Amino acid sequence: MAFMSASASSTDGADPTRKRVLLAKPRGYCAGVDRAVQTVEQALDHYGAPVYVRKQIVHNLYVVQALEERGAIFVEENDEVPEGAIVVFSAHGVAPEVHEQAAARNLRTIDATCPLVTKVHNEARRFADDDYDILLIGHEGHEEVVGTSGEAPQNIRLVDGPESVADVEVRDPERVVWLSQTTLSVDETLETVGALREKFPLLQSPPSDDICYATQNRQAAVKAISPQVELFLVVGSPNSSNSVRMVEVALAAGAASAYLVENAAAIDPQWLEGVSTVGVSSGASVPEILVDGALAWLAERGFGTVDEVAHTEERLTFALPRELRREMGGAATSG
Ligand code: SF4
């Protein structure tokens, strides 16, 4: 890279008038996204084009376009896939009825649902089997929420933020549990849970965190930097829930301004007026090449000094979907 880079875990003592970038770590690809993208790439290598993919494999335009160039065809629903063809299900997960529709059309499916989303599906099924009302905290219409809700539509009630708690009704307030989408704001979710608990004091919590490690780590890294910056740029697509949440977290944590940008071309030079320190991070579905582009854009405008501020080291990787490993005859992992 053409810019100065200092790997640092502390920024104490920096000259406040010096133009610089504080680059959050971790940022970008999580284990689930890495696995999902590699699933499509390996399927293309193994079977040849075309490989159909239901919905955006991950919520990033660059990734989707790059895979399209290699022969992936993105569809909204199974009925757009020719009978007998291969279809990959996206990282966000699908409802059981989507598997049923695929079987009815004789599709060969590869399920790239992130294992951490599958964990929430399993929780939903288990609590539904025990006849709980499940209060699913999440954003209405998001693919992950649609998929999780499909596991137990009779038992799940969507709670879309603290303001919607007043409308929540349950059958038995002694048999209620909350679960959540994996990519929410940690702080807002705690607020929603607090409001739910006031209404339902016997509300049970999920057996383990539903907001995934990657979402939590990226938000914590943004939070650590935000008080020091006048501008925070989060690279990510507008339909990427975890990316949008990072902008909100930056603002709440003290960044004077924060924007979500698809790539360097979307940065408005006017945002730099009066700015000496820029925070940069990227959502869990964003390849590093887009961050490099944003850093190069900033370097051309005098922000060539980049201090990487490390919050957490991530080492998690997931094995590729079983269906694909079996076909490929090996125990390939995604990272
Ligand atoms: Fe999995 Fe979390 Fe990445 Fe979503 S953001 S794909 S849940 S690791």
Boltz pocket constraint, residues with backbone or C-beta under 6 A from the ligand:
constraints:
  - pocket:
      binder: B
      contacts: [[A, 30], [A, 31], [A, 32], [A, 33], [A, 91], [A, 114], [A, 115], [A, 116], [A, 117], [A, 182], [A, 183], [A, 212], [A, 213], [A, 214], [A, 215], [A, 242], [A, 284]]
      max_distance: 6.0
